[in-house]
Amino acid sequence: MSKKCCHGHAPVGQFRQAAEFFKMLGDETRIKIFWILCHSEECGVGLSERLGISSPAAAHHLRVLRECGLIDSRREGKEVYYRIADSETAVRMHSAVESIMEVACPADAAGSTSAETVRKVHDHLVAHLDERVTIEELSRMFHINATTLKEAFKAEYGTSLAAHIKEHRMEKAAVLLRESGMSVAEIAKIVGFESRSRFTTAFREKYGVLPSEYRNLASLE
């Protein structure tokens, strides 16, 4: 877009384009959605729940923003995720909105919120080791993008979500083998393994012995 001094004349098309953008953003909810997507990637369901609006209403606002080129979308499984478009126009509109609202990018707050959510996810999984939950299910349950969840979890705990929870499963299994009279099959179910053979393989990878051997060794101590 060429620049003109205050005494020059901008092309009529530029005024028309600017008018269309401001008309498009002339809706409080739509501005909120745009502002949220400037700082985080969200799915349509997450946005509707966050703003307290229906899914069709959220979909309408998202469609308008996408058609104007202000946001991009990507599909991950059955979910569609949205964020600000990688364009000069979107960046300038973001800056304009925040200048008018006199608010700053919530980078620190967003990071804090992600960390807090990750800890809640962690506590939930540890309290329900007998259940097998996918990343996508956790994403919907705790209203956090699946990719963000995986990255934030690794940043918080130093390893992947799956690897970390597997450690908890093996530790609990070891305690039950030492301190209870439960069968190996029962313990396998309690720590989230439907198959005794898979549990046995995972336990041997962790401790170097079979569950039954571990129990026998523990009884000799």
N, C-alpha and C positions, 0 to 999 in steps of 0.2 A: 504494500500500500504506500503510495507516494505521499510525502509530507508537503503541506502548503503552509505558508505563513498566514497570520491572522487576517491579512488584507487580500489573500488569494481566494480562489474559488475551488472547493473540493468537488469532484465529480458527483453528479446527482445519485449515481449508483451507490456510492459510499454512504450517503445519508440514508438511502433506502435500506441498505444492509444494516446499518446501525439501528434504524427504527425497528426492523424486524427482530433483531436480537433483544432489544429492550422490551418489545411487545411480548416476545416469547418468555422473557424472565419476569413479566409482570404478574407473577403468581407467587405468593409467599411460600407455598409448599415446594414449588419447582425450584425456587432459589435455595431453599434448605437442602433439597436433594443434590443440586449442583454443588453447593458448598461442601456437603459431606463427601461427595465423590472426588472433590479436589484434594482430599486428605486421606482417603482410604478407599479400598475396593470393596464393594458391597453387592450382595445379591438382591433381587427384587423383593423376596420374602423378608429379608433382614431389614430393608428400608421401610417396608410397609409396617412392620412391627415396631420399628424404632420411632416412626413418626405417627403411629396410631391411625393409619389410613388403610383402606382396603387394597388388596393386591391389584385389582383392575385399575384403581386410581394411580397407584405407583407405576404400573406398566404404562399408563397413558403419559405421565410426566417423563418417564424414561425414554419413551418413543419420540416425544417432541425434542428432548435434549439431544438424542442421538441423530435425529434427522437434521438438526441444525449444526451438527458436527462438533458439539461441545463435549460429548462423552463417547467413549468406545466401549465395546462389550466383548466378552469371550465366554465360551461355553465350557463348563467342567462337569462332565457327567450330565445329570438332568438339570443342573443349575446354570443360570446365566449371570455372570458377574460384570459390574460396570465400574468405570473410573473415568477421571477427566481425560479428554483426548490429548494426544501429544501434538498440539498445534499452537501456533502463536496466538490465534484468536482465542482459544480456550484459556490460555495462560493470562492474556490481557483481561478477559472477562472475570477470571478469578481474582485478579488484582483489583479490578474496579469494584467488584462486590465487597471485598474486604475493606477497601478504602472507604466506601460509603458506610459500611457497618462499623468501621473502626474496631475491627477485631483482628487478631493475629492467627497465624496457622497453629493449630493445636498439636504440634509435633510431640512435645513432651507429654501432653495429656493423653494423646493417642497411644504413645508407648507405654505409659502407665496403665491405661485401660487394658491393653493387650496382655501385659504381664499379669495383671489381676485376674483376667479371664483365664489365662493359662494355668494359674494356680488353682482356680476353681475346677478346671477340667482335670487337672492332676489329682486333686482330692476326690473328685467324683470317681475317677477310674480306680484309684487305690481302694476306695470303699466298695467297689463293685468288681473285684477281680474275677468273679465267676462269669461276668458278662463279656461278650465280644462286641465291641462297638466300632464302627468305621469312622474314619476322619470326617466323611460327609455327614454322618449322623451327629457327631459332636459339633460340627460346624453349625448345623441347624439348631441343635439343643442350646448352644451357648451364644448364638448369633455372632459368629466370627467367621470370616473367610477361611476356607480350608487351608489355602497356601499360607496365609498369615498365621494360622494356628500352628502349622508345622514349623515355620521359621521362628516364631516367638517361643515355642516350646523348647526348641534346640538352644536358643539363646539363653533361656532361663535355666535349663537343666543340663546343658552341655552334651546332650545326645538326642537321638530321635525319640519321638513319642512311643513308638512301638518297642524300641530297645529298652527304654527306661521302664516301661510298665512290665516288660518281660522280666526285668531284674526283680521287681516287686513280687511278681508271681513266683519266681524261683525261691526268693527269700522266705515267702510265706509257706511255700511247700516244704522247705527245709525245717522250719519251725514245727509244722504239723507232723512231719516224720519223726522228729525228735521227741515231741511232747504229747502226741495223741496216739490212740490206738486205731485210728482210721486206716482203711485199706488204701493202697496206692491209687486204685481206681476212684475212690471217694475224694481223695486229695486232688487228683487230677481235675475233677469237675469243679471243686471249690476254687481252684486257681485258673479256671477258664479253658480247660482242655477237654473237649468231648471225647477225644481218643486217648486211651492210656498209653498207646505206643508213641504218639507224638509227645506226650508229656515226658515219657521216659527218655526219649531222644533229647529233648530240650534240657532236661535235668542233668543228663550225663555230659552234655556240652558245657554246662555251667560248672558242675562239681567234679566231673571226671569219673564218677561212679554211678551205678544204677540206684534208683530210689531205695530199693530193698537193701542194697549194700550200704548205702548211707545210713539207713536206720540201724542196721546191725553194728556198724562202726560206732555210731553215737551211743548205743546201749553199753558198749564196752568202756566208755570214758568214765 
